[in-house]
Amino acid sequence: MGTWLQAATASGIAALKSFAKGVQNDLAAVREGIVQSWSNGPVEGHVNKLKTVKRQMYGCAKLDLLRARLLAGST
């Protein structure tokens, strides 16, 4: 474990300790995310856009209008 992670764990800052604990819990995945050359960022971006548009339209329309907004590129 890196010294910054140890320092974060030992700090008195609750948010920093929580972040460090989360990194420690999934340290193998964090390491792989750093060393791998590929990313699923573009997919996550599309999912985020879909969820944003869906929240904006909450209660206003069904799937057909949601599909039209996403295909038109309007947000």
Secondary structure in CASP SS format (residue, H / E / C, confidence):
PFRMAT SS
TARGET T0000
AUTHOR 0000-0000-0000
METHOD secondary structure of the structure
MODEL  1
M C 1.00
G C 1.00
T H 1.00
W H 1.00
L H 1.00
Q H 1.00
A H 1.00
A H 1.00
T H 1.00
A H 1.00
S C 1.00
G C 1.00
I C 1.00
A H 1.00
A H 1.00
L H 1.00
K H 1.00
S H 1.00
F H 1.00
A H 1.00
K H 1.00
G H 1.00
V H 1.00
Q H 1.00
N H 1.00
D C 1.00
L H 1.00
A H 1.00
A H 1.00
V H 1.00
R H 1.00
E H 1.00
G H 1.00
I H 1.00
V H 1.00
Q C 1.00
S C 1.00
W C 1.00
S C 1.00
N C 1.00
G H 1.00
P H 1.00
V H 1.00
E H 1.00
G H 1.00
H H 1.00
V H 1.00
N H 1.00
K H 1.00
L H 1.00
K H 1.00
T H 1.00
V H 1.00
K H 1.00
R H 1.00
Q H 1.00
M C 1.00
Y C 1.00
G C 1.00
C C 1.00
A C 1.00
K C 1.00
L H 1.00
D H 1.00
L H 1.00
L H 1.00
R H 1.00
A H 1.00
R H 1.00
L H 1.00
L H 1.00
A H 1.00
G C 1.00
S C 1.00
T C 1.00
END
